Amino acid sequence: MTDPAPPDLAARWQAVRGRVDQACRDAGRSPGEVNILPVSKTFDAAVVRQAAALGLKRFGENKVQEIRAKAADLGDLPLEWVVIGHLQTNKARDVARLASEVQSLDRMELAHELDRRLQAEGRGIDVLVQVKTSPEEAKSGVSPEALPGLLHELNACASLRLRGLMTMAIASEDPAAVRGCFRQLHQLREACRQSGHDLDRLSMGMSGDFALAIAEGATEVRIGSAIFGVRS
């Protein structure tokens, strides 16, 4: 069962959808080219249930333990959980059971463990490879130089469906620096395509910088606070 979404949540969702659509038009793109992944991290299951009443089905989460708790409370709804945070290898079992997608794959140790757990569950999931385009030490991801090798090795993991790339831009007030991170990911994607990798998706851009990401070719933006409000 889903209760009607509160007016403020519905209004924020409509406002975000409108802003994303406008950013697409400003970039000369069709709004239909860019999906929004609502990021529900730190918001409880009741809030996710309200968002589901708006027709939202996919939700991004940083921590596997949050997915586990929310999935237990929301098992009556056909929701899909997307891992967007740095993923420890020891969380692979829960991911294989609960997640529909991982956008933060960044090393083969994790890929092999996910593949092993998924085969045990008899299922497969979509994955995006997270690339480190920011110089900040806190940001995760495979280096641009190591990306081709990682993509090649992923061919051995039959349960992982490689769909594209993800990045987090530098935290900067300089739009050119932020946009440069997104441009680099787009260029990497095109180079990998030339090498035969079928990478349709670019997950980049969040509440504060999604317009810049869309201008550089994002196919999905990850938006949390602009939809759900200020995190406590």
Disulfide bonds with the S-S distance in Angstrom:
none
